[in-house]
Each structure stands twice: as structure tokens, then as C-alpha cells.
């Protein structure tokens, strides 16, 4: 597998001991701090508090049901952000105001354009299946944007390109998708009630928007469409 698209971060070489260690810290919702191979990566930053409302588009809102495990101001130094899509439950108004606007944010073209218009100077747009190599000194991590039907939001790639489950963490390459975790859970047979709790939605009506289990269409139905 060839990786040619590159994002170079400032910083010296990373000690071998740091490259061999890693941690995953769940802040809440889809916000996670990944520390691995010398990088500290923040995903889908949302630091609103319990009871705060977010706008999901099309007139829909949702209330956060839990507080974040960490405050935005208490974040460790972040190398870059992975943003799956530009909704307020993944990139909230406080993050828009307080996050370092020079911090690299790897995301979709639509979200990158939106971030740039808001003053973020290092938004990095990736098209579907486009790879990106991020380097810092002698350390590197590989990222690839998948389509919305990819079964996993983030996968790891070994040096030979083999796909590994996230728990394996023997690689420093991640593949990320804009597909909501609640959607994947429901398609795997999960209940709406559990998906609602997992996504911290106040109303099951909001969670139902992520349910695509009944969204398939047959070829016979397509052939009946007239233009």
C-alpha cells in the first residue's frame, strides 16, 4: 500500500518507549483521546454539559445526558483532531470558540470548508478512501477516510496494509468513517433504547434518525420509479 498524502507536524523524535505505549480515554459521546506511537489524537470534540442542547440540522435538537469526563480546558497537548462530520454533537459551539484554531483537523471536504470559514487555519480535507500519512519527527500514523457504510468508525492498518481491529493496537494507522456509532449498533441488531443511551440522546425520536435498518430498497422498487 502506498501512502503519498502527508501532514507534517512540528516536534522532535519520539522515544521508542513512547511509541510502544498507548491509551484510549473516553471523554463522552464520540469524543476520545487516543495516545499512541508518540501522537495524541482527539476525535469528534464535544465538551458540552448535561442538559445542554445541540443542533443536528433539519430543525432537530438533542440534549446531552451526561457531563464530559474531562473539561475542554484540561485537554493534554493535542497533535491533531479527527472529525467524522460537522454536527454540533461532534464539534460543539464551545469547541468552535475555544479550540486552538491552528490545530490540524482531518475531516471531510464539507466539514473542512465549514471549519475554514469559521477561522480554523489547518483543516485537512480527505475524500472517500483517500489516505493520509501524519508524521512527527520519526513517528508516523496513517489515516484513511472510509465511506458511510464502513462497519467500523476507526480501524487500524498494519505495516503491510492488513486491517486489524482497534483492540489489537499493534499498528499506528487508523481508518475513520463518518458513519455514526448508533447506526452501526442498530444495524447489528441493537435496541433503540440502548442506542439512545449510548448516544446520550434525550429523546428516542432523535436516535430514530440514526436507524437505517429500514432504509434498503429493492431492485423492483427502483424499476418502478418514473422520471
N, C-alpha and C positions, 0 to 999 in steps of 0.2 A: 504494500500500500504506500502511495506517495503522498506526502503532505507538503504542500508548497506555500499555502497561505500562512502568513506568520504575523504574530503580535509579539513584539519585543518589550519586555518590562525592565525598568531600572532595577539595579541590585547586583550584589556580588554573588560569588559562587555559593551554593548551598552545601552544607556539610553532609557527608554520606549518612551520618546518623539521623539527620533531619529527613533525608529522602526516604529512609526506611520506616519512618513512623507516620501515623495518620490518625485522624479523629473525625467524627461526624457529630455535630451539635445541632439539634433541632430547636430552632427558635419558636416555631409555630407555623401552622398552615403549610405553605410550600417554601418557607424561609429556613435555609440550612446553611451552616458554616462548615465547609469542607477544608480540612487541613491535611495536605498530603504532598509528598515529594517536594517539599520546600515551598509550596503555594498555600495561600489562604484564600478560599473562593467563597463568595456569598451568592446564594441563589434566591431569586424572587423576593426582594426585600420588602417586608410588610411588618411594621412595628406599631401599628395601631393597637389600642387597648380595648378591653372588654366593653361592649356597648357602643363602640364607635361604628359608624356606618360607612360602607364603601359603595361606590357606583360601579355597576357591572356593565352598563350600556343598555340601550333599548328601554330606559326608564326603570330598570331593575336595580335594587339595592340589597345589601346584605349587612347584617350586624355581626361584628366579631364577638365570639362567645367566651374567649379566653384571653388573658394577657400574654404578651410575648415573654419567653423565658429570659430574654436579655433586652435591655434598652438599646435604642439606636446609638446613643452617646457612649455606650460601653463596648461597642464593637472593637475587636482587635484590628491591627492594620490589615486591610484587605488588598489583595493583589488585583483582582478583577471580579466582576459580577456576571453571573449567568442569569439572563432574564428570558423566561419562556414566552411571555406575551405581555402586552401592555394593558392590563386591567388593574384597577386600584387595589384589589385583594392580593396582587403580586408586586405592585410598585405603588405605594400609597402616597398621599399628599405630603406627609411629614418627611418621607424619604426624598421626594422631589425637592423639598425645600432645604433639607439639612445634609443630604449625602454629598460628598466631595464631587463637584461637577467635572473634575479632571480624571476621575476614576474610570478605567476602561469597563464598558458594559457590552458583553457579547449577546446579541439578540437577533430577532428577525428584522428584515428590511423595514417593515411598517413601524415596529417599535423603535428602531434606530432613528428613523426620520422624526418620530414624535419626540424622542429624547433630545435630539439635536435642536429642535425648535424650542425646547424648554431650557436650553443653555448647557446641556451636557456635551462636553467637547471631545469625548473619546468613545462614543458609541460605535460599536463594530457590528456591521450587518453581515449576516450569513444567510445565503439562500439554502433551500432544502437540499440536504445531503452534502453541502459544501463543508470541507474540513478546515480546521484552523489549528496551527501549532503555536502555543504560547511558550515563550522562553524567558527565563530569568537567570542570568549567569549560565551555569552549566546544567541547570534543571529545565525540564520541559514538561508540558502537559498538552494533550491533544483533545480537541473538541470537534464534534460534528453535529450539525443540526439535522434532525430527522423530521419526517412528516408527522401530521397529527394522528396518524393511525398506528404509529410505532407502539408496541406493547409496553415499553418501559420509557419513563421520562429521561432517565440517565443510565447509560451503560458504560462499561469500561472496555477499552481496547488494549490487548497485549501488544508487545513489540512486533509480533507477526501479523497483527490485524485481527486476531481471533477475538470474538466477543465474549466477555465474561460478565457474570452477574456482579452487581455492586458490592455484595458481601465479600467477594474474592479480593478486591483491592490490592492485587499484586501488580497493577499497572498504573500508569499516570495518564490515561486517556479517557475522556468522558464523551459520550454521545447523549445529547439532550434534545427533548421534544417539547413542543408547545401543548401537548395533549394533557388535559387536567387529570390528576390522580383519581379524582372522584369518578371520572368517566371510565378509566381503566378498571376501577374497583367494581363498578356496576356491571360492566361488560363481562367481568369474571364471575358474575353471579352473586355479588354482594347486595345487601339490602339497602334500600333508600335511607332508612333510619341510621344505619352505621355510616353511610356515605355522608349524611348530613353532619354527624358528629365529627367525622374525620376532617371535613372541610370547614367546620366551625360556622355553618350557616344557621341563621336564626330561624328561617322558615324552610320546610321541605319543598316549597314551591321553587325556591332558588336552586336547591340541589337537583330538582327535576330537570332544570335547564341543561344539566351535565349528563343526563341519561340519554344515550344514543342507541340503546339496545333495540328500540323500535324504529330506528331510522333507516333500515335497509329497504331497498326497492328491488323488485324482481324485474327480469328482462321483459316479461309480458306487460308489466305496468309501464315500462319505458316505451314499448312499442305502441301503447295506446295514446301516448302524448301527441297532440296535433299542434302544428305551428301555423 
